[in-house]
Amino acid sequence: MIVNPSPYDTRIWFFSRKCIPNFMFLFCFSLKQFLALVRQLDVNLDTISMKVNSALTRLEKKYDVITTTEKRFLRNVAQMERETMRTCWTMFLLAKGRALQMEDDLVISFQLLLCTLELFIKQSAISKVLSPPTRTSRRNQSKAKSRPSEPEVDAQLLETLCKDNECNFEEVKNVYQTSFLAFLDSTDLSRSIDFPQVSYEELYLKSRDIDGRLFFDGDETVLPPKFEISKVERTPKKNQPEEDGPMIPPQTPIRAAMTSIRMLRGDLPSNGDQPSTTLTTYFKNCTVDPTQDVQKRLETLGQAFSQKFGEAVGPHCVVYGRQRFALGVRLYYKVMEAMLKSEEKRLSVQNFSKLLNDSTFHTSLLACSLEVVMATYEGSSFKNGGSDQTGTNLCFPWILNVLNLSAFDFYKVIESFIKAEPTLSKDIIKHLETCENLIMERIAWRTVSLATTEHTSWTPDRSLVFPPVLLRSTAPCLKRFLNRSHVQSGAFCVASTGDIIPVTRWYKLKQGFYEGNLA
């Protein structure tokens, strides 16, 4: 990657931020073709800066979010009139643009879509079929005042929409009461029928990235590429009668995200964000009770996480950051208890004072729990692994910057975390393993001091040591990590201070988390 953008790089940036619709129309490009072309240029020429790459990544994520929500939108409004559907879709785009000002979030976007549907179903003729008026509403029709009433959520209708779309009702209701009502308060629904179109046009002209209205119109520039079925290679089917039954359709991104969130919530304990009785007993068995330090740490890190989440997604989304942090805390307590039970059985001890009073251990375990929650909510955007980009990108290692945690401290708990939480899905385990690889390949070496030329002669404690790496005797730079089985005696490692020091053997951290520091 280049540090200073070249004129070519600047042109790509200009196209990606200001002229995408005109550019695609002029050259008969679709958005997916444009993104693929630029990515191919990066592979062949290596001329695209991280700034441009970050903009393209955001653009692609926004495209995926709008495409996914538009498909689900059409499923829910099949009985609406065309113009009402258009207004409803535009209102959703406007609400999403106001709430998610920085980063597009699939789950929050879909929840805002359900809020918009609730509003329009109430105001359309179809609401008479889905939600018939009660006696009280008919009795009060004659008492209605001329001024428009304040929008109120129809809990029954919203719950029905959530159930039909496999979405958590409490989360959607919270989105309605925070972001959506704030959006409605800032708009005047009694204006002309063209008000949503005019307002969204103003919003689009400020960003000039993707016009979400094109998806509703079926514009060719935003449609996904079409594949001819006849050209797709097929694997011959075996003559097995059980395979002749109906095929199960693949999960959509929204359904996959909703299923993952539901499974995560179902696996967490019901005692809220407080430690269980068993975990409290472990705390009290310590020489120094860590309960107060744990609570203060969670309060401080919770505020930092919510604030950074709001900065990354949008100022109105701080409350959603608190929700995800609360889920992370519940998972953090659950995994910690499972770890302690396992170590008690293995070592026959109940006093884990040194470990439970280690701030780094708690922060690392919490970071791993939050990463699982974030990956569960973000779904497919996390499946490609982490990113070296900083700022508003929520992918790993964003959580390390938020909690001010070193990459290797995070690395040390991943394997123990996976062992202690058997309910993790394959996608989440794969994501954590990807985080491990990123740390070993790139992230852990950012803070290494290559200016150190004199090696100390002492053998460090395992909690202060990076995994050994072999060094070229003629080169000052570090080689990439080799396979652990290839690491030989006399290799060098990097201490947490950044110094390169020799070690006599490989310390197997995976034999126990913080082994030697348990009692």
ROBA-518398 format. One record per residue (C-alpha): residue in three letters; x, y, z. Coordinates in steps of 0.001 Angstrom, whole numbers, always signed. Each point is the difference from the previous one (the first is absolute). Layout:
N
   residu         u         v         w
      ALA         X         Y         Z
...
This chain:
519
   residu         u         v         w
      MET        +0        +0        +0
      ILE     +1146     +3531      -644
      VAL      +184     +2650     +2688
      ASN      -506     +3091     -2151
      PRO     -2815      -326     -2533
      SER     +1123      +180     -3624
      PRO     -2045     +1895     -2607
      TYR     -1389     -3368     -1106
      ASP      -913      -828     +3587
      THR     -1646     +3406      +371
      ARG     -2124      -634     -3090
      ILE     -1192     -3314     +1436
      TRP      -860     +1767     +3271
      PHE     -1900     +2690     -1930
      PHE     -2006     -2594     -1897
      SER      -734     -2042     +3136
      ARG     -1338     +2958     +1966
      LYS     -1557     +2484     -2424
      CYS      -643     -1376     -3466
      ILE      -925     -3655      +371
      PRO     -3557      +236     -1425
      ASN     +1071     +2134     -2989
      PHE     +3102     -2116      -570
      MET     -1935     -3269       -33
      PHE     -2694     +1448     -2262
      LEU     +2558     +1414     -2443
      PHE     +1979     -3241      -365
      CYS     -2932     -2414      +495
      PHE     +1488     -1339     +3218
      SER     -1849     -1546     +2889
      LEU     +1183      +820     +3501
      LYS     +1272     -3543      +561
      GLN     +1949      +145     -3272
      PHE     +1502     +3341     +1006
      LEU     +1129     -1332     +3379
      ALA     +1427     -3150     -1583
      LEU     +1895     +2096     -2550
      VAL     +1571     +2224     +2630
      ARG      +914     -3012     +2164
      GLN     +1648     -1604     -3038
      LEU     +1983     +3167      -642
      ASP     +1205      -139     +3589
      VAL     +1138     -3616      -416
      ASN     +1834      +646     -3268
      LEU     +1428     +3456      +628
      ASP       -42      +403     +3798
      THR      -800     +3694      -390
      ILE     -3047      +459     +2212
      SER      +564     +1604     +3377
      MET     -1568     -1153     +3264
      LYS     -2244     +3075       -81
      VAL     -1493     -1004     -3331
      ASN      -187     -3648     +1026
      SER     -1892      +999     +3142
      ALA     -2459     +2061     -2067
      LEU      -581     -2909     -2372
      THR      -529     -2386     +2907
      ARG     -2632     +2315     +1493
      LEU     -1652      +364     -3387
      GLU      -157     -3759      -479
      LYS     -1399      -514     +3492
      LYS     -2671     +2640      -580
      TYR      -934     -1675     -3272
      ASP      -332     -3391     +1703
      VAL     -2136     +1451     +2809
      ILE     -2384     +1800     -2362
      THR      -259     -3015     -2307
      THR      -841     -2316     +2880
      THR     -2539     +2304     +1639
      GLU     -1670      +792     -3341
      LYS      -702     -3692      -600
      ARG     -1540      -385     +3445
      PHE     -1934     +3254      -492
      LEU     -1686     -1301     -3154
      ARG     -1061     -3152     +1837
      ASN     -1789     +2056     +2648
      VAL     -1793     +2511     -2253
      ALA     -1401     -2253     -2709
      GLN     -3535     +1312      +642
      MET      +884     +3697        +5
      GLU      -618     +2352     -2884
      ARG     +3060      +825     -2093
      GLU      +220     +3664      +996
      THR      -498      -834     +3664
      MET     +2784     -2563      -273
      ARG     +2295     +2593     -1569
      THR      -727     +2534     +2735
      CYS      +507     -2623     +2697
      TRP     +3352     -1077     -1481
      THR     +1170     +3594      -322
      MET     -1039      +712     +3583
      PHE     +2053     -2995     +1137
      LEU     +3040     +1223     -1946
      LEU      -416     +3405     +1597
      ALA      -285     -1461     +3508
      LYS     +3022     -2240      -584
      GLY     +2030     +2886     -1351
      ARG      -805     +2158     +3018
      ALA      +715     -2747     +2564
      LEU     +2987     -1754     -1603
      GLN     +2047     +2994     -1018
      MET     +3402     -1721       +42
      GLU      -215     -3786      -347
      ASP     -2780     -2104     -1511
      ASP     -1158     -2685     +2419
      LEU     -2150     -2807     -1414
      VAL     -1883      -801     +3216
      ILE      -784     +3617      +896
      SER      -983      +715     -3612
      PHE     -2420     -2914       -15
      GLN     -1454     +1064     +3342
      LEU      -570     +3501     -1382
      LEU     -1719     -1590     -2992
      LEU     -2446     -1791     +2298
      CYS      -684     +3291     +1797
      THR      -735     +1682     -3326
      LEU     -2290     -2840     -1054
      GLU     -1905      +296     +3271
      LEU      -553     +3693      -650
      PHE     -1239      -438     -3568
      ILE     -2168     -3029      +692
      LYS     -1815     +2041     +2637
      GLN      -564     +2788     -2490
      SER      -982     -2113     -2995
      ALA     -3161     -1865      -896
      ILE     +1700     -3335      +577
      SER      +124      +753     +3724
      LYS     -3738      -690      +142
      VAL      +698     -3605      -953
      LEU     +3091      -605     +2123
      SER     -1059     +2021     +3009
      PRO     -3804      +474      +242
      PRO     -1178     +2897     +2139
      THR     -1087      -754     +3536
      ARG     -3201     +1208     +1678
      THR     +1925     +2691     +1818
      SER     +1492     +1378     -3209
      ARG     -3438       +44     -1722
      ARG     -1560     +1688     +3011
      ASN     +2665     +2712       -34
      GLN      -121      +668     -3746
      SER     -2627     +2681      +489
      LYS     +2152     +1641     +2650
      ALA     +3045      +300     -2249
      LYS     +1509     +3473      -151
      SER      +985     +1817     -3148
      ARG     +3705      +282      +907
      PRO     +2148     -3041      -834
      SER      +673     -2224     +2968
      GLU     +3489      -905     +1115
      PRO     +1225     -3269     -1508
      GLU      -331     -2891     +2397
      VAL     +1255     -3500      -535
      ASP     -2590     -2706      -571
      ALA     +1635     -2641     +2168
      GLN     -2194     -2811     -1281
      LEU      +660      +815     -3647
      LEU     +3724      +468      +593
      GLU      +194     -3291     +1877
      THR     -1765     -1751     -2894
      LEU     +2500     +1446     -2462
      CYS     +2881     -1094     +2221
      LYS     -1389     -3516      +321
      ASP      -541      -324     -3752
      ASN     +3560     +1176      -658
      GLU     +1657     -1924     +2855
      CYS     +1202     +3160     +1707
      ASN      +264      +728     +3719
      PHE     -2994     +2136      +989
      GLU     +1678     +1730     +2948
      GLU     +2918     +1136     -2148
      VAL     -2289     +1327     -2735
      LYS     -2193     +1756     +2552
      ASN     +3092     +1637     +1458
      VAL     +1050     +1164     -3472
      TYR     -3499     +1411      -529
      GLN        +9     +1905     +3290
      THR     +3476     +1440      -477
      SER     +1070      +497     -3610
      PHE     -3283      -273     -1904
      LEU     -2102     +2257     +2240
      ALA     +2836     +2542       -10
      PHE       -28      -154     -3793
      LEU     -3789      +468      -117
      ASP      +225     +2939     +2395
      SER     +2452     +1689     -2372
      THR     -2359      -435     -2953
      ASP     -3462     +1376      -652
      LEU     -2193     -2814     -1289
      SER     -2783     +2465      -812
      ARG     +2033     +1520     -2837
      SER      -482      -805     -3665
      ILE      +164     -3554     -1228
      ASP     +3327      +788     -1710
      PHE     +1665      +892     +3302
      PRO     +1939     -3314      +391
      GLN     +1255      +224     -3595
      VAL     +1198     +3580      +414
      SER     +1651      -668     +3357
      TYR     +1780     -3110     -1241
      GLU     +1170     +1851     -3110
      GLU     +1680     +2550     +2266
      LEU     +1568     -2786     +2077
      TYR     +1244     -1794     -3104
      LEU     +1567     +3127     -1480
      LYS     +2095      +349     +3153
      SER     +1421     -3511      -174
      ARG      -210      -797     -3746
      ASP      +916     -3638      +513
      ILE     -3014     -2257      -704
      ASP     -3516     +1139      -830
      GLY     -2151     -2540     +1847
      ARG     -3032      +867     -2129
      LEU     +1631     -1718     -2970
      PHE      -449     -3359     +1708
      PHE     -3762      +461      +167
      ASP       -96     +1085     -3650
      GLY     +2022     -3040     -1079
      ASP     +2734     +2100     -1590
      GLU     +2555     -2142     -1846
      THR     +2936     +1821     +1609
      VAL      -839     -1413     +3432
      LEU     -1400     -3392      -918
      PRO     +2171     -2992      +934
      PRO     +1686     -1766     -2924
      LYS     -2084     -2665     -1691
      PHE     +1362     -3463      -600
      GLU     -1234     -2286     -2730
      ILE     -1025     -3278     +1569
      SER     +1078     -1926     -3087
      LYS     +3591     +1192      +428
      VAL      +280      -945     +3641
      GLU     +1898     -3228      +527
      ARG     -1929     -2552     +1977
      THR     +1180     -2969     +1973
      PRO     -1728     -3211     -1136
      LYS     -2594     -1156     +2521
      LYS      +149     -3448     +1441
      ASN     -3019     -2227      -390
      GLN     -1046      +174     +3612
      PRO     -3734      +155      +777
      GLU      +493     +2196     +3055
      GLU     +1415     +2769     -2186
      ASP     -3132      +193     -2122
      GLY     -1931     +1908     +2672
      PRO      -552     +3751       +61
      MET     +3181     +2078      +235
      ILE      +417     +2342     +2945
      PRO      +612     +3543     -1278
      PRO     +3204     +1695     +1192
      GLN      -265     +2478     +2843
      THR      -189     +3656      -900
      PRO     +2433     +2373     +1759
      ILE     -2805     +1399     +2156
      ARG     -1338     -3407      +989
      ALA     +3521     -1221      +758
      ALA      +655     +3055     +2178
      MET     -3328      -330     +1829
      THR      +610     -3714      +612
      SER     +3506      +622     +1332
      ILE     -1220     +2748     +2323
      ARG     -2839     -2162     +1284
      MET     +2397     -2881      +685
      LEU     +2438     +2305     +1768
      ARG     -2714     +1418     +2233
      GLY     -1387     -3456      +732
      ASP     +3370     -1333     +1104
      LEU      +682     +2835     +2449
      PRO      -987      -235     +3682
      SER     -3183     +1706     +1130
      ASN     +1558     +1818     +2963
      GLY      +661     +3095     -2093
      ASP     +3267     +1882      +206
      GLN      +824     -1260     +3497
      PRO     +2298     -2943      +849
      SER     -1663     -3253      +955
      THR       +26     -1408     +3516
      THR     +2785     -2408      -949
      LEU     +2159     +2750     -1481
      THR      -629     +2210     +3032
      THR     +1253     -2855     +2187
      TYR     +3200      -170     -2026
      PHE      +462     +3733      +537
      LYS      -490      -323     +3756
      ASN     +2453     -2901      +227
      CYS     +2797     +2257     -1241
      THR     +2503     +1479     +2422
      VAL     -1031     +3398     -1357
      ASP     -3637      +147     -1123
      PRO        +8     +1384     -3587
      THR     -3749      +743      -127
      GLN      +237     +3781      +314
      ASP     +2888      +254     -2461
      VAL     -1930     -2112     -2507
      GLN     -3089     +2198      +297
      LYS     +1977     +3247      -298
      ARG     +1884     -1332     -2999
      LEU     -3213     -1042     -1742
      GLU     -1554     +3397      +645
      THR     +3001     +1845     -1424
      LEU      +412     -2251     -3025
      GLY     -3761        +5      -599
      GLN       -32     +3774      -328
      ALA     +2999       -81     -2333
      PHE     -1541     -2740     -2145
      SER     -3378     +1740      -331
      GLN     +1639     +3312      -862
      LYS     +2272     -1526     -2643
      PHE     -2904     -2003     -1421
      GLY     -2016     +3205      -352
      GLU     +2929     +1709     -1704
      ALA      +380     -2935     -2390
      VAL     -3665      -529      -917
      GLY     -1817     +3228      +845
      PRO      -646     +2286     +2978
      HIS     -3509     -1436      +448
      CYS     +1374     -3545      +326
      VAL     +1742      +301     +3370
      VAL     -2896     -1859     +1619
      TYR      +545     -2938     -2359
      GLY     +3621       -41     +1053
      ARG     -1150      -362     +3606
      GLN     -2234     -2931      -983
      ARG     +2823     -1851     -1712
      PHE     +2370      +722     +2847
      ALA     -2549     -1452     +2441
      LEU      -144     -3195     -2076
      GLY     +3788       -83       -11
      VAL       +72      +285     +3801
      ARG     -2388     -2936      +375
      LEU     +2184     -2105     -2303
      TYR     +3111     +1177     +1863
      TYR     -1389     -1202     +3338
      LYS     -1155     -3296     -1506
      VAL     +3366      -837     -1573
      MET     +1932     +1086     +3078
      GLU     -2045     -2320     +2184
      ALA      +535     -2896     -2415
      MET     +3750      +669       -43
      LEU      +233       +52     +3787
      LYS     -2005     -3209      +338
      SER     +2303     -1723     -2468
      GLU     +3140     +1188     +1787
      GLU     -1414      -936     +3402
      LYS      -577     -3520     -1266
      ARG     +3456      -174     -1562
      LEU     +2019     +1542     +2833
      SER     -2244      -730     +3010
      VAL      +220     +3614     +1196
      GLN     -2686     +2609      +694
      ASN     +2109     +3080      +647
      PHE      +691     +1740     -3308
      SER      +965     +3285     +1611
      LYS     +2936      +842     -2252
      LEU     -1935      -663     -3177
      LEU     -3261     +1671     +1041
      ASN     +1858     +3110     +1144
      ASP     +1824      +275     -3321
      SER     -1515     +2939     -1892
      THR     +1492     -1109     -3317
      PHE     -1634     -3417      +246
      HIS     -3441     +1522      +642
      THR      +355     +2539     -2818
      SER     +1183     -2687     -2429
      LEU     -2868     -2327      +871
      LEU     -2514     +2845      -302
      ALA     +1470     +1036     -3353
      CYS      -359     -3546     -1311
      SER     -3617      -116     +1186
      LEU      -793     +3330     -1649
      GLU     +1659     -1120     -3222
      VAL     -2295     -3040       -46
      VAL     -3053     +2235      +507
      MET     +1103     +2456     -2683
      ALA      +727     -2797     -2475
      THR     -3410     -1545      +739
      TYR     -1816     +3263      -753
      GLU     +2080      +971     -3007
      GLY      -211     -3426     -1612
      SER     +1405      -221     -3511
      SER     +2051     +3192      +284
      PHE     +2193     -1789     +2551
      LYS      +389     -3259     -1898
      ASN     +2816     +1403     -2111
      GLY     +2062      +517     +3105
      GLY     +1296     +3095     +1623
      SER     +1444     +3126     -1467
      ASP     +2978     +2240      +412
      GLN     -2201     +3041      -366
      THR      -720     +2194     +2939
      GLY     -2593     +2650      +697
      THR     -3603     -1026      -398
      ASN      +592     -3561     -1233
      LEU     -1532     -2320     +2613
      CYS     +1940     -3047     -1156
      PHE     +2895     -1376     +1995
      PRO     +2283     +1554     +1321
      TRP     -2473     +2820      +754
      ILE      -740     -1509     +3418
      LEU     +3697      +109      +947
      ASN      +145     +3737      -605
      VAL     -3221      +581     +1936
      LEU     +1150     -1924     +3093
      ASN     +3649     +1073      -361
      LEU     +1122     -3635       -23
      SER     +3126     -1449     -1574
      ALA      -526     -2493     -2795
      PHE     +1941     -2783     +1655
      ASP     -1902      +289     +3279
      PHE     -3130      -562     -2074
      TYR     +1671     -2912     -1778
      LYS      +818     -1798     +3257
      VAL     -3646      -546      +963
      ILE     -1478     -1002     -3372
      GLU      +737     -3720      +204
      SER     -1144      -291     +3609
      PHE     -3113     +2025      -871
      ILE      -955     -2404     -2793
      LYS      +521     -3022     +2246
      ALA     -2072     +1523     +2813
      GLU     -2950      +929     -2265
      PRO     -1057     -3103     -1981
      THR     -3146     +1694     -1371
      LEU     +1950     +2307     -2320
      SER     -1014      -409     -3621
      LYS     +2449     -1104     -2672
      ASP       -20     +3477     -1528
      ILE      +916     +1635     +3308
      ILE     +2782     -2519      +671
      LYS     +1318      +605     -3497
      HIS      -126     +3743      +619
      LEU     +1982      -304     +3246
      GLU     +2563     -2173     -1761
      THR      +260     +2667     -2683
      CYS      +676     +2547     +2733
      GLU     +2785     -2273     +1269
      ASN     +1570      -107     -3445
      LEU      -225     +3768      -404
      ILE     +1714      +529     +3332
      MET     +2798     -2430      -819
      GLU      +544     +1251     -3539
      ARG      -311     +3765      +371
      ILE     -1583     +1639     +3007
      ALA     +2326     -1270     +2744
      TRP     +3072     +1359     -1768
      ARG     -1126     +3601      -286
      THR     +1435      +869     +3418
      VAL     +3201     -2044      -356
      SER     +3122     +2116      +391
      LEU     +2308      -984     -2866
      ALA     +2609     +2446     +1231
      THR      +936     -2344     +2835
      THR     +3356     -1573      -832
      GLU     +1214     -1336     +3330
      HIS     -1825     -3080     +1312
      THR      -355      -571     +3703
      SER     +1067     -3377     +1352
      TRP     -2843      -761     +2406
      THR     -2885     -2343      -803
      PRO     -3297     +1897      +391
      ASP     -3198     -1148     +1648
      ARG     -2476     -1565     -2432
      SER     -2612     +2704      +610
      LEU     +2447     +2609     -1358
      VAL     +1101     -1842     -3113
      PHE     -1172      -116     -3583
      PRO      +231     -3373     -1754
      PRO     +3543      -653     -1259
      VAL     +1010      +930     -3498
      LEU     +3129      -798     -1920
      LEU     +2137     +2939     -1080
      ARG     +2198      +275     -3039
      SER     +3563      +279     +1223
      THR      +778     +2507     -2744
      ALA     -3188     +2025       +79
      PRO     -1283     +2360     +2708
      CYS     -3683      -589      -737
      LEU     -2137     -2762     +1442
      LYS     -1136     -2966     -2031
      ARG     -3593     -1111       -37
      PHE     -1051     -2528     +2547
      LEU      +837     -3574      -875
      ASN     -2022     -3022      +968
      ARG      +258      -611     +3729
      SER     +1463     -3441      -624
      HIS     +2889     +1616     -1893
      VAL     +1014     +2325     +2831
      GLN     +3355     -1157     +1330
      SER     +2066      +792     +3039
      GLY     +2060     +3133      -254
      ALA     -2777     +1910     -1726
      PHE      -833     +3567      +918
      CYS     -3217     +1546     +1240
      VAL     -1365     +3458      +650
      ALA      -811     +1149     +3515
      SER     -3016     +2166      +741
      THR     +2419     +2923      +381
      GLY      +950      -355     -3660
      ASP     +3485     -1404      +637
      ILE     +1270     -2978     -2016
      ILE     +1311     -2626     +2402
      PRO     +1139     -3631      -252
      VAL     -1912     -2847     +1569
      THR     +1040     -3587      +574
      ARG     -3294     -1659      -856
      TRP     -3609      +595     -1099
      TYR     -2368      +657     +2881
      LYS     -3280     -1697      -779
      LEU     -2574     +2518     +1080
      LYS     -2809     -2224     -1161
      GLN      +604     -2476     +2830
      GLY     -1810     +2403     +2282
      PHE     -1060     +3625      -102
      TYR     +2571     +2005     +1934
      GLU     +1421     -3315     +1267
      GLY     +2113      +540     +3072
      ASN     -1996     +3061     +1035
      LEU     -3141     -1793     +1173
      ALA      +733      -288     +3708
